Amino acid sequence: MVSLKYEIEDKACISVVNGRNLCQALRYNWVGLGTAVASIVALAFVKIKPSN
């Protein structure tokens, strides 16, 4: 992995190393994190009835 300092030029969010849009990748990671946190919170409130 390359440091972000050396990977982008002129704060354009486009990687010099592999040409990926790093801002878009970061946005997807934030959406994934939000979805995971929301799922964990939702599951914390679900009650499971024991089957007797």
C-alpha positions in Angstrom: 0.0 0.0 0.0 1.1 3.5 -0.7 0.6 6.5 1.6 -2.3 8.8 0.5 0.2 11.6 0.5 2.1 10.1 -2.4 -0.8 8.4 -4.1 -2.8 11.5 -5.2 -1.9 14.7 -6.9 -3.6 18.1 -6.6 -6.3 16.7 -4.2 -8.2 15.3 -7.2 -9.1 12.0 -5.4 -7.8 10.0 -8.4 -5.1 7.6 -7.5 -1.8 8.0 -9.4 -0.9 4.5 -8.7 -3.9 2.6 -10.0 -6.4 5.3 -11.3 -9.2 4.5 -8.8 -11.4 7.3 -7.5 -10.5 7.3 -3.8 -13.3 9.6 -2.8 -15.9 7.2 -4.2 -14.2 4.3 -2.4 -14.2 6.2 0.9 -17.9 7.1 0.4 -18.8 3.4 -0.1 -16.9 2.5 3.0 -18.8 5.1 5.1 -22.1 3.7 3.7 -21.1 0.2 4.5 -20.1 1.2 8.1 -23.4 3.0 8.6 -25.3 -0.1 7.3 -23.4 -2.4 9.7 -24.0 -0.1 12.7 -27.7 0.2 11.9 -27.9 -3.6 11.6 -26.2 -4.1 14.9 -28.5 -1.6 16.6 -31.6 -3.2 15.0 -30.5 -6.7 16.1 -30.0 -5.4 19.7 -33.7 -4.6 19.9 -35.0 -7.9 18.5 -36.3 -10.2 21.1 -36.1 -13.9 20.5 -38.7 -16.0 22.3 -37.3 -19.3 23.6 -39.2 -22.3 22.3 -40.4 -24.5 25.1 
